[in-house]
Amino acid sequence: MHTKLIVSLVLGGLAVLFIVQNAAVIDIRFLFWTMSMSRALFMFFMLATGLLVGWLLHGYYSYRKEQRKKTAI
């Protein structure tokens, strides 16, 4: 029980340290859009986008694999 609390506090502290060190505002330009946001928030959105795309692709490839097994029988 205490180990989980300590690990959670350390990870939370590292997350706060990361946010404080990356609080600078950056401009993001894509085609004709321009957006300003903190670097930490941008990195979080990129991480979340990558996780979502990976999760969706894994589900798609698992579905295709199951379909191939059904047609091979």
Distance bins in CASP14 RR format, pairs under 12 A and 6 or more apart:
PFRMAT RR
TARGET T0000
AUTHOR 0000-0000-0000
RMODE 2
METHOD distances of the structure
MODEL  1
1 7 0 0 0 0 0 1 0 0 0 0 0
1 8 0 0 0 0 0 1 0 0 0 0 0
2 8 0 0 0 0 0 1 0 0 0 0 0
2 9 0 0 0 0 0 1 0 0 0 0 0
3 9 0 0 0 0 0 1 0 0 0 0 0
3 10 0 0 0 0 0 1 0 0 0 0 0
4 10 0 0 0 0 0 1 0 0 0 0 0
4 11 0 0 0 0 0 1 0 0 0 0 0
5 11 0 0 0 0 0 1 0 0 0 0 0
5 12 0 0 0 0 0 1 0 0 0 0 0
6 12 0 0 0 0 0 1 0 0 0 0 0
6 13 0 0 0 0 0 1 0 0 0 0 0
7 13 0 0 0 0 0 1 0 0 0 0 0
7 14 0 0 0 0 0 1 0 0 0 0 0
8 14 0 0 0 0 0 1 0 0 0 0 0
8 15 0 0 0 0 0 1 0 0 0 0 0
9 15 0 0 0 0 0 1 0 0 0 0 0
9 16 0 0 0 0 0 1 0 0 0 0 0
10 16 0 0 0 0 0 1 0 0 0 0 0
10 17 0 0 0 0 0 1 0 0 0 0 0
11 17 0 0 0 0 0 1 0 0 0 0 0
11 18 0 0 0 0 0 1 0 0 0 0 0
12 18 0 0 0 0 1 0 0 0 0 0 0
12 19 0 0 0 0 1 0 0 0 0 0 0
12 20 0 0 0 0 0 1 0 0 0 0 0
13 19 0 0 0 0 1 0 0 0 0 0 0
13 20 0 0 0 0 1 0 0 0 0 0 0
13 21 0 0 0 0 0 1 0 0 0 0 0
14 20 0 0 0 0 0 1 0 0 0 0 0
14 21 0 0 0 0 0 1 0 0 0 0 0
15 21 0 0 0 0 0 1 0 0 0 0 0
15 22 0 0 0 0 0 1 0 0 0 0 0
15 40 0 0 0 0 1 0 0 0 0 0 0
15 43 0 0 0 0 0 1 0 0 0 0 0
15 44 0 0 0 0 1 0 0 0 0 0 0
16 22 0 0 0 0 0 1 0 0 0 0 0
16 23 0 0 0 0 0 1 0 0 0 0 0
16 40 0 0 0 0 0 1 0 0 0 0 0
17 23 0 0 0 0 0 1 0 0 0 0 0
17 40 0 0 0 0 0 1 0 0 0 0 0
18 38 0 0 0 0 0 1 0 0 0 0 0
18 39 0 0 0 0 1 0 0 0 0 0 0
18 40 1 0 0 1 0 0 0 0 0 0 0
18 41 0 0 0 0 0 1 0 0 0 0 0
18 43 0 0 0 0 1 0 0 0 0 0 0
18 44 0 0 0 0 1 0 0 0 0 0 0
18 47 0 0 0 0 0 1 0 0 0 0 0
19 38 1 0 0 1 0 0 0 0 0 0 0
19 39 0 0 0 0 1 0 0 0 0 0 0
19 40 1 0 1 0 0 0 0 0 0 0 0
19 41 0 0 0 0 1 0 0 0 0 0 0
19 42 0 0 0 0 0 1 0 0 0 0 0
19 43 0 0 0 0 1 0 0 0 0 0 0
19 44 0 0 0 0 1 0 0 0 0 0 0
20 38 0 0 0 0 0 1 0 0 0 0 0
20 39 0 0 0 0 0 1 0 0 0 0 0
20 40 0 0 0 0 1 0 0 0 0 0 0
21 38 0 0 0 0 0 1 0 0 0 0 0
21 39 0 0 0 0 1 0 0 0 0 0 0
21 40 0 0 0 0 1 0 0 0 0 0 0
21 43 0 0 0 0 0 1 0 0 0 0 0
22 37 0 0 0 0 0 1 0 0 0 0 0
22 38 1 0 0 1 0 0 0 0 0 0 0
22 39 1 0 1 0 0 0 0 0 0 0 0
22 40 1 1 0 0 0 0 0 0 0 0 0
22 41 0 0 0 0 1 0 0 0 0 0 0
22 42 0 0 0 0 1 0 0 0 0 0 0
22 43 1 0 0 1 0 0 0 0 0 0 0
22 44 0 0 0 0 1 0 0 0 0 0 0
23 37 0 0 0 0 0 1 0 0 0 0 0
23 38 1 0 1 0 0 0 0 0 0 0 0
23 39 1 0 0 1 0 0 0 0 0 0 0
23 40 1 0 0 1 0 0 0 0 0 0 0
23 41 0 0 0 0 1 0 0 0 0 0 0
23 42 0 0 0 0 0 1 0 0 0 0 0
23 43 0 0 0 0 0 1 0 0 0 0 0
24 36 0 0 0 0 0 1 0 0 0 0 0
24 37 0 0 0 0 0 1 0 0 0 0 0
24 38 1 0 0 1 0 0 0 0 0 0 0
24 39 1 0 1 0 0 0 0 0 0 0 0
24 40 0 0 0 0 1 0 0 0 0 0 0
24 41 0 0 0 0 0 1 0 0 0 0 0
24 42 0 0 0 0 0 1 0 0 0 0 0
24 43 0 0 0 0 0 1 0 0 0 0 0
25 35 0 0 0 0 0 1 0 0 0 0 0
25 36 1 0 1 0 0 0 0 0 0 0 0
25 37 1 0 0 1 0 0 0 0 0 0 0
25 38 1 0 1 0 0 0 0 0 0 0 0
25 39 1 0 0 1 0 0 0 0 0 0 0
25 40 0 0 0 0 0 1 0 0 0 0 0
25 41 0 0 0 0 1 0 0 0 0 0 0
25 42 0 0 0 0 1 0 0 0 0 0 0
26 34 0 0 0 0 0 1 0 0 0 0 0
26 35 0 0 0 0 1 0 0 0 0 0 0
26 36 1 0 0 1 0 0 0 0 0 0 0
26 37 1 0 0 1 0 0 0 0 0 0 0
26 38 1 0 0 1 0 0 0 0 0 0 0
26 39 1 0 1 0 0 0 0 0 0 0 0
26 40 0 0 0 0 0 1 0 0 0 0 0
26 41 0 0 0 0 1 0 0 0 0 0 0
26 42 1 0 0 1 0 0 0 0 0 0 0
26 43 0 0 0 0 0 1 0 0 0 0 0
27 33 0 0 0 0 0 1 0 0 0 0 0
27 34 1 0 0 1 0 0 0 0 0 0 0
27 35 1 0 0 1 0 0 0 0 0 0 0
27 36 1 0 1 0 0 0 0 0 0 0 0
27 37 0 0 0 0 1 0 0 0 0 0 0
27 38 0 0 0 0 0 1 0 0 0 0 0
27 39 0 0 0 0 0 1 0 0 0 0 0
27 42 0 0 0 0 0 1 0 0 0 0 0
28 34 1 0 0 1 0 0 0 0 0 0 0
28 35 1 0 1 0 0 0 0 0 0 0 0
28 36 1 0 0 1 0 0 0 0 0 0 0
28 37 1 0 0 1 0 0 0 0 0 0 0
28 38 0 0 0 0 0 1 0 0 0 0 0
28 39 0 0 0 0 1 0 0 0 0 0 0
28 41 0 0 0 0 0 1 0 0 0 0 0
28 42 1 0 0 1 0 0 0 0 0 0 0
28 43 0 0 0 0 0 1 0 0 0 0 0
28 45 0 0 0 0 1 0 0 0 0 0 0
28 46 0 0 0 0 0 1 0 0 0 0 0
29 35 1 0 0 1 0 0 0 0 0 0 0
29 36 0 0 0 0 0 1 0 0 0 0 0
30 42 0 0 0 0 0 1 0 0 0 0 0
35 41 0 0 0 0 0 1 0 0 0 0 0
35 42 0 0 0 0 1 0 0 0 0 0 0
35 45 0 0 0 0 0 1 0 0 0 0 0
36 42 0 0 0 0 1 0 0 0 0 0 0
37 43 0 0 0 0 0 1 0 0 0 0 0
37 44 0 0 0 0 1 0 0 0 0 0 0
37 45 0 0 0 0 1 0 0 0 0 0 0
37 46 0 0 0 0 0 1 0 0 0 0 0
38 44 0 0 0 0 1 0 0 0 0 0 0
38 45 0 0 0 0 0 1 0 0 0 0 0
39 45 0 0 0 0 0 1 0 0 0 0 0
39 46 0 0 0 0 0 1 0 0 0 0 0
40 46 0 0 0 0 0 1 0 0 0 0 0
40 47 0 0 0 0 0 1 0 0 0 0 0
41 47 0 0 0 0 0 1 0 0 0 0 0
41 48 0 0 0 0 0 1 0 0 0 0 0
42 48 0 0 0 0 0 1 0 0 0 0 0
42 49 0 0 0 0 0 1 0 0 0 0 0
43 49 0 0 0 0 0 1 0 0 0 0 0
43 50 0 0 0 0 0 1 0 0 0 0 0
44 50 0 0 0 0 0 1 0 0 0 0 0
44 51 0 0 0 0 0 1 0 0 0 0 0
45 51 0 0 0 0 0 1 0 0 0 0 0
45 52 0 0 0 0 0 1 0 0 0 0 0
46 52 0 0 0 0 0 1 0 0 0 0 0
46 53 0 0 0 0 0 1 0 0 0 0 0
47 53 0 0 0 0 0 1 0 0 0 0 0
47 54 0 0 0 0 0 1 0 0 0 0 0
48 54 0 0 0 0 0 1 0 0 0 0 0
48 55 0 0 0 0 0 1 0 0 0 0 0
49 55 0 0 0 0 0 1 0 0 0 0 0
49 56 0 0 0 0 0 1 0 0 0 0 0
50 56 0 0 0 0 1 0 0 0 0 0 0
50 57 0 0 0 0 1 0 0 0 0 0 0
50 58 0 0 0 0 0 1 0 0 0 0 0
51 57 0 0 0 0 0 1 0 0 0 0 0
51 58 0 0 0 0 0 1 0 0 0 0 0
52 58 0 0 0 0 0 1 0 0 0 0 0
52 59 0 0 0 0 0 1 0 0 0 0 0
53 59 0 0 0 0 0 1 0 0 0 0 0
53 60 0 0 0 0 0 1 0 0 0 0 0
54 60 0 0 0 0 1 0 0 0 0 0 0
54 61 0 0 0 0 1 0 0 0 0 0 0
54 62 0 0 0 0 0 1 0 0 0 0 0
55 61 0 0 0 0 0 1 0 0 0 0 0
55 62 0 0 0 0 0 1 0 0 0 0 0
56 62 0 0 0 0 0 1 0 0 0 0 0
56 63 0 0 0 0 0 1 0 0 0 0 0
57 63 0 0 0 0 0 1 0 0 0 0 0
57 64 0 0 0 0 0 1 0 0 0 0 0
58 64 0 0 0 0 0 1 0 0 0 0 0
58 65 0 0 0 0 0 1 0 0 0 0 0
59 65 0 0 0 0 1 0 0 0 0 0 0
59 66 0 0 0 0 1 0 0 0 0 0 0
59 67 0 0 0 0 0 1 0 0 0 0 0
60 66 0 0 0 0 0 1 0 0 0 0 0
60 67 0 0 0 0 0 1 0 0 0 0 0
61 67 0 0 0 0 0 1 0 0 0 0 0
61 68 0 0 0 0 0 1 0 0 0 0 0
62 68 0 0 0 0 0 1 0 0 0 0 0
62 69 0 0 0 0 0 1 0 0 0 0 0
63 69 0 0 0 0 0 1 0 0 0 0 0
63 70 0 0 0 0 0 1 0 0 0 0 0
64 70 0 0 0 0 0 1 0 0 0 0 0
64 71 0 0 0 0 0 1 0 0 0 0 0
65 71 0 0 0 0 0 1 0 0 0 0 0
65 72 0 0 0 0 0 1 0 0 0 0 0
66 72 0 0 0 0 0 1 0 0 0 0 0
66 73 0 0 0 0 0 1 0 0 0 0 0
67 73 0 0 0 0 0 1 0 0 0 0 0
END
